[in-house]
Amino acid sequence: MRNFLSSNGMFGLLFSQTLRRQKKWLVLLYLLFLAGLICGLIWSGYGRTVFFFDYSADYILVIFDGKVTVWSLIARRILSNLQFFLLLFLCSLTAYGVTVKVVFLFYRGYVLGATAVSLVVVYQMTGALYCLLLVMPFQFFLMAVVSLAVCFSQTYARCFTREKNFRGVGELALSMLVYYLFSLLGVIYEVIMIFLILRPFNLAV
């Protein structure tokens, strides 16, 4: 494990190669997420639906419900992030899975934009504060990690498709696990904001 994660290990070499050779692809993926965010903001302005209002209401009430403990919130986030990286892993078993990854990034941006508008409409200043301090930073960090994982995993996906075997699938799984664990740093930020700032200062709805 230590050799795998070292700068000279498989993960370290591929990670540095991803940053060095796929900068444009990485930027394009993140811009795609931002494009989805903008579409979500614009779409919500013309046709708000009950889904996003209900989603926003349920989500913010769960966050600020005094009965929700720090451990239950962490568990929710761990499972939520795990779904993202499990999807990435499955889509990386073939090079053609890149289409699903691209659609996923755009869709996540779209949902974030539409939900942000719903939060502001329903909760006004409290909703705007919630978006700026909690939702946006967490989701921007998570999608940055996901974008890195998408670029990284395509190296394996192309090999699987070209060689017509799954040699190296264990290394891919371990790599996705590393990115998943890194994404949980965002959970730490969210927990700090909710339990040390928003709740103590009564910034809830």
Buried (B, 14 or more C-beta within 10 A) or exposed (E): EEEEBEEEBBBBEBBEEBEEEBEEBBEBBBEBBBBBBEBBBEBBEEEBEEEBBEBBBEBBEEBBEEEBEEEEBBEBBEEEBBEBBEBBBEBBBBBEBBEBBBEBBBBBBBBBBBBBBBBBBBBEEBBEBBBEBBBBBBBBBBBBBBBBBBBBBBBBBBBBEEEEEEEBBEBBEBBBEBBBEBBBEBBEBBBEBBBEEBBEEEBBB
